[in-house]
């Protein structure tokens, strides 16, 4: 687990709000939920393409997620327009099906998270993580569980098929993934340190775009 330096109290002018660390392991039912969605979606994708039809993740993914609501204590709000949130697992963790159209290199200083990629549309994606200065960088593996400990800077890096990184949400490249978190991450999202930004540059050859913490929300969470 990454440890804050004694004098590290702000990043990019945003005060760090110290929260109770929340770490966890996925429960068997959480694993069943994510594995069921991934495997069902993989079959649907192959069958659709095999019939000569284009695969539309905005239709297929909400439909598949809706099939497994009974595995959650609180169901996800189903929507084809964007990320689907509001679910709570049997482990008491927040769950979501996220649709992301930009690269967001950031960290959650006090909250562990898990992501399971389901589909990449319009290009390719890589997974990057920097934990205690150690860089991990690989092509995204669909269905793999990516675990980010508190303080680990991480992102799915979106790229066009020719290798150019995506610079904005209107370039037609996106990734869909399932997410498990220990709290609402609006309370615990920060820009990365300069050292981690340098490691990102080593791998991606571009500077990461800044992710702005939400100080108004974070201040309300001070009691944590």
N, C-alpha and C positions, 0 to 999 in steps of 0.2 A: 504494500500500500504506500502510495506517495505521501510524504510528510511535508507539511508547510514549513518553510523557514520561519524563524522567530519574528523577522521583520516583514514578512509577507502578509500585509493586511489589506492590500488593494491591488487591483489589476485594471489598467487603463482608466484610472480615476474612479472605479467602482469599489466601495468598501466590501471586503469579504465579510459575510455573515456566518459566524461559526455555528454549525448545526451538529446535532447528535449524529455520528456516523451510522449509516444504515447499510449493512452488508447482509447477503443472503445467498442461499443456494436454491436452484429451481426445484420445486416439488415434483413428484411423479406425475401429478395431474397437469401441471404446467407444461412439462415435457410432452405429455400426450397431446395437449392442445396444440402446441406449436408443430409437432411432428405430423399430426393429422392434417392440419391446414397445408403444410408444405407438400406432403405426399399427394393429397387430393388435387392441389393446384398443379403439381407437376404432371399428373395424368391428364388433367383437363387441357393443359397447354399442348401436350403431345397429340392428343386426340383432335384438338381444334386445328392445329397446323397440318396434321395428317389428312384432314378432310379438305385442305386447300383454302381454309379461311384464316384471316388474320386474327391473332390473339390479342384481345383487348383487356388489359389488366384492370382497368377501371370498372369493368363489368364482372370479370371472373373473380377477382380477389374479394370484393364485398360479398359476392354470392357464396364463396367457399367459407369465408369467416363466419357468415350467418349460420352455416350448417353445424358449427361446433360451439354455439353459445351455451349449450347445456353443461359444458365443461368449466364454465366460469361461474363464480358466485354472483357477480354482477355483469350483465352482458355489455358488450361494446355497442356504441351507437353506430349503426351501419350507414355508410354514405359512399357514393361513387365519386364524390367531388374532391375528396382530399383525404387526409389522415382520419382514421376512425379511433376515437378514444373513449374513455369513460368506463372501461372494463376493470373488474377487480377479480383476481384469481383466488383459488382456495388458500393460497399462502398469504393473502392480504396485500398482494403487490398490485400496483397499477399496470394494466396491460393495454396495448394499443397496436393497431396496424397502421404503420406510418408510410406516407407517400412523400418522398423528399426529392426536390428538383434542383437543389444546390448542395455544394459541399460545405459542411459546417464543422470545422475543426475546433473543438472546445473541450472543456472538462467539467465534471461534476465533483467538486472537492470532497463531498461527504456522502455521496450516494453511489452505490453499486448499480450497474445496469447490465442487461443482456439484450442482444439483438440477433434476430434470425432472418437473414435476407431471403425474400421470396421470389423476386423478379427484378431484372434490370431492363428498362425499355429505352430504345433509341441510341444506345451506346454501350459502354462498359463501365465497371466500377472496381475500385480497389479499396481494401480496408487498411487503415493506418491507425496505429496506437503507439503512444510513447509513455512507458511506465518506468518511473525512476531513471529516466534518461535512456532507457533501452527501447530501440525502435523496432516495431514489427510492421511489415508492409507486404501485402500480398494481393493478388487478384481475388475478388470476392467469390466465395464458394457458397452457392445457394444451399440453404438448409443447414449450414453450419451455425453453431451457437458461438457468438462473439461476446465474451465476458469482459467488461471494463470495471476494474476496481476503482474505488474512490481516488480521485486525483490523477487518473489516467487520461491524458489527452487523446482524443480519438475522433474518427470521422469515416464515413464512406466517401471516397473521392470519386466524383462523377467525371467521366471523360467521353468525348466523341470517339467513334470507331477509329479515327486516324490518330488518336492519342492526345488531342488537344483537351485541356481541362475545361469543364463547363464554368462559365463566368456568371451566369444568371439563370433564373427559373424559366425563361422562355425559349430555351435552346432545344427542347424536345428530348432531353435525357432525364431519366428519373429512376429511383430505386424504391421498391416497396419492401418493408421489413416489419416483422413483429418485434415488439419491445416490452420488456419487463423492467420496472423501476421500483425503488423503495420509497419514493415520494414524488410529488409534483416537481418536475425538474426545473420549472420556472423559478423555484426557490433556490436553485443550486446549479446555475449555469454560468460559466465564466470564460473569458478569453484565456488562452493558454499563456504560459510563461515564454519569455524570449528564447530560452534554451529549447523548449519544445517546438517553438516556431521554426527555429533553425534546423531541427531534426526533420520537420515536415518539408522544408525547402530541400534538404539533402535528397529526400525520396522523390518528391513531386516536381522539383525544379521550379517551383513558383512559391511566392509567399502566400500563406493562408489568409483568407478573407477574415476580417475581425467578426467575432460573435459578441454581441452586446449583452451583458448581464442585465437583469431587470431589477434595479435597485429598489424601486417602489414595492414590488412584490417581495423581494428578499428582506426588506426591512420589516415587513409584516410577519415574516417567518422567523424573526430573531429568537422567539421563544422555542422554536424548533420542535 
